[in-house]
Amino acid sequence: MIDYTAKVEEELVFWRQKMTRRSGPIGRASKKAQVKVNGLIPEKVHKIITESIKNMVKVTLVGSNITTKKLQATDLTLYERDELFKERLTNFRKTAVVEGAGTGAGGIMLGLADFPLLLSIKMKFLFEAAAVYGFDTNEYEERLFILHIFHLAFSSEETRRETLPIIEDWEQQKHLIDDMDWQVFQQEYRDYIDLVKMFQLIPGFGAIVGAFANYNLLDLLGEAAMNSYRLRLLK
C-alpha cells in the first residue's frame, strides 16, 4: 500500500502540472475568439442561457443523487477504490460513446439533444465516483464539490488555475462557498465543447465525431474526478 500511495502521489504531481500548464497557441487563439463572440451576445441572452443550464444541472444533480447507491465501497484501500472507479469509468464511457454516435448520426435535431443527455451522463458518473471514494452526496458540500470537479475538467487554463487550489483545500474552502458562479460555469463549459459539438451536427460525419468526442470528454472528467478524490483521501 505504501508503494501504491507513493505512485499515486507521483501521479498527482504530474496531474497538477498538467492542470496549471499554459495552453498552446491554438488553444489561446480559440479562447480569444470565443471571448470575442461571447462579447457580442447581449447580456439578456447570457442570463437566459445561464438560468437554463443552471436549472438543467440542478435537476440532473437531484436525479443522480436519488439513483446513486450510497456507501457502496466501504473499507476499501485506495488501490481498490481506484480499480473500482476505473470499472465505473469504462461503463460510463461506453454509454457516452453510444449516446454520442446516436445523436451525431441524426444531424442537427438529435445533435442538439446531445447536450442535456451527455450532461446527465457526466453528472451521474461523478455521483458514482463520489460513492466509490466514500463521500456522501446527500451532503450539500459534496454536491458542490462535484460541480467544482466538472468545472475543473471543462474550463480554460485561467479557470483551472483558480479552481485547482479550491479542490486541493476543500475542507477549508467548502465553508466559504455558498454556490457556483453559474454564468462562469456555463460559459466555460460551452466554450470548451462548442467547437467539437458543432462538427457533431453534420449528418453522418457527426456520428464519428460524437462518439470520439464523448469518449474523450469522459476520459477528461474521469481523470479530474479520480485525482480530485485522491487528493482528499491522501490529505
N, C-alpha and C positions, 0 to 999 in steps of 0.2 A: 504493500500500500504506500510505503514511503517513496519507493521508486516511481510509482504511478503519480503520486502527488507532485513530485519534482518535475515529472514530464508535463503535467498539466500547467504547473506554474511557468514552465518554459514556453509552452504554447500561448499562455496568456500574455507574456511579454511581446511575442510576435504579433498577437492579435491587437494589442494596444497600439503598437506601431502602425499597423495597417489602418486602424480606425482614425489615427491622427495624421496620417500621411497626406501630403498635398496632392490634389488631383492633377492629372496630366493636362496638356494644352487643349485637347479635345473636350475633356470634362469641364474645364474652366470656360471655354468658349460656349459650350452648350448651356451652362448655368447662366452666363451673361445674357444669352438670347432669351432664355426662359424668364429671367427677371424683367427684361425689356417688354416681353409680351404681357406678363402679369401687370406691368405698369400701365398698359393700355386698356386693361379691363376695368370698368367702373367699380368703385368701392361697393356699391349696392349689390353687384353681381358676386363679388368676393364674399360678401356676407351671406348671400343665399347659398352659395356653394359650401361655405364653412358650416352653416347650420345643417345643411343636408347631410354632409359627411359626418358631422358630429352625431347627429341622430342615428345615422346608419351604423356607426361604430358602437354607440351605446346599446342599441338593440342587439347587435352581434355579441357584445360583452355579456349581456344578460342571458341570451340563449346559450352561449358557450359555457357559462358558469353552471347553468342548470344541468347541462348534459355531460359535464365532466365529473368523473368519479374521483372523489377526494381521497386523500391518504392511500393511494393505490401503490405507493412504493415506500413502505416503511422499513426501517432497519437495513437499508442497503448501503454498501460502500459507494464512494464516489465513482469508482470504476463501473460498478453495477448500474448506477444511475446513468452514467454516460452511455453505456451499451443499450439500456432500455430506451433512452432518448433517441439514439440513432435508429432503433427499430421504428419508433413513432415517426421520425422524420421521413424514413423511407416510405412508409404508408401514406403519409400526407402528401409527399412529393408526387407519388403515383396518382393520387386523387387530383392534384393540381394540374398535372400533365394532361390527364383525360379531359378535365374541365376546359383547359386552355385550347386543346385541339378541337374539342366540340364546338366551343363558341367561336373560335377562329375560322372554322370551316363554314360558318353561317354568314360570314360577311358582316356588314355594318350593324344590323339589328341584334344579332346574337353577340357580336363583339362588344357592344355596349353593355350587355348583360354580364359580361365577364367581370366588370369592376366589383359589383357587390358580391358576386359568387366567390371570387378569389379572396376578397377581403374577409369573408366569413370563414373560409378555409384557413387563412393565416391566423385569425384570432382564435379559432378552435384549437389550432396547433399550439399556440402559445399557452393556452389554458392547460393543455395536456403536458406541456413542458414544465409548467409550474408544479403540477401534481407529481411528475416524475422526480423533481428535485426537492419535494417535500414542503412546498409552500401552499398555504390555504387561500384559494381565490375567493372565498367568502368574505375575506377582509378587503376593505376598500383600497388599502395601501398596496396590496398585491395586484389588484386590477390596474392600478395606476402604474405600477412597475412594468406590467405587461405593455402598456401604451408607450412607456419610455424605451423598452426593447424594440418595439416596432418603429419608433421614431429614429432610434439609432441605426437600424438596418436600412431604412429608406430615406436618407436625407443627404444634404450637401456636406462637404468637408467642414465648413464652419459650424454647422449644427451638430455634427458628430463630435467635434471637439468640445462643444458646450454640454452635450448630453452624457458623454462617457464619464466625466467626474461625478455626475449625479448618480449614475448607476454604481460606480465604484464605492461611493459613500452613502448608499441608500438608507441605511439605518438612521443616519443623521438628517439626510435630505428629505425623507418622507414626511417629516414633521413640518417642513417649511413649504410644502407644495399642496395646494388645495385642488387644483385641476390642471388640465393641459391647456396650453395656448393653442386653441383649436384652429385658428387661422394659419398659424405657422405649421401645425401638424398636417393639415390637409394640403397646404400649398407645397410643402416639401415632398410629400408622398406623390402628389400628382406630377410635380416636376421630375421626380425620379423615374416614374414609369411611363410618362406620356409618350416619349419617342418610340419605345418598344411597342406599346399598345396601339399606337397609330398604325403601324405596319400590320398588326393583327386584324385590322378591319378590312384588309384586302381579301376578297373571297378566294378560297383555295390555298393561296400562299399563306393566308392568315392562320391556318391550322398548324403549319410547321412553326411559325413564329410564336403562336400562342403556347404550344407545348414546350418549346425550348425556353421561352421567357419565363413561364410559370415554374419550370424545373429550377432555373437559376435563382428566381426570386425566393423560392422556398429554401434553397441552399443558403442564401444570404441571411434569411431570417433564422434559419437553424443555427448558423454559426454565431449570430448575435445572441440568440437565446441561451445556447449551451454555455458560452463563455460568460455571459452576464450572471447566470445562476452559479457557475463555478466560482466566480469572484465572491459571491455572497457566502457560499458554503466554506470556502477556504479562509474567509475572514473570521 
